[in-house]
Amino acid sequence: MPTYDFRCQECGERFTVKMSWQEKDKATCPACGSRKLQQLFTGITILGGSSGGGCAAPSGSRFS
């Protein structure tokens, strides 16, 4: 199930929730209960099997 990062427009709390994309519009701030949220677009994490593969950003990039 995907995770989504939000910032509350009422109190400024930043938080992450794990929910289906159909339900992300129902998220509420855990600090104040507001539904006035801004979705933050952050990096993604891809979890794979035991192969240990991954992706590395070049040194000095905004992702490293």
N, C-alpha and C positions, 0 to 999 in steps of 0.2 A: 504494500500500500504506500502511496507517495506521501511525502511530508511537504508542508507549505509553511513558509515564514511570513509572519505578519507584524505590523506595527500598529498599535491602537492610536487612532486619531484623537481620542479623548484624553488618555493618560500617558501616552508615549511608550507603554510597555511593548517590548519586542518578545515574540514567542514563536514557537514552532508547534504545529499540530500534524498528526498523522491521520489522514482521512481520505476517502475517495474523492475524486475530482467533482463528482456530482454533489457532494456535501460541503465543499469548501466555502460556499456562500453562506452556510449556516454557522460558521465559526464565530466564537465570542471571545472577548478578552478575558483571560483568567484572573486579571487583577481587578478590573472594574465591571466586567460583564457587558461592556459596550459591543455593538455589532458594527461600529464605524471603524473599519479596518482597512489598512492599505497593505496589499500583498507585496512582499519584497521578493525580488528575483535575485536569488543567490546562486552559488555554484551547485552542481548536482553531485551526488555520490552514486556510483554504480557498484553494486555488490555482486561479485561473481562466485564461481565455485572455488575450488582449492588450487587453481592454477597460479594464483599469486600475480597475475597480470595487472596492469594498471596504466594510467596515463600520467605523464609528468609534464608540467608546464616548463617552458624554457626559463632559465635563470634570468631574473630581472623583469619578467613579464608581470602583469598585474595579477596573475593567478598563482604566483609562487610566493 
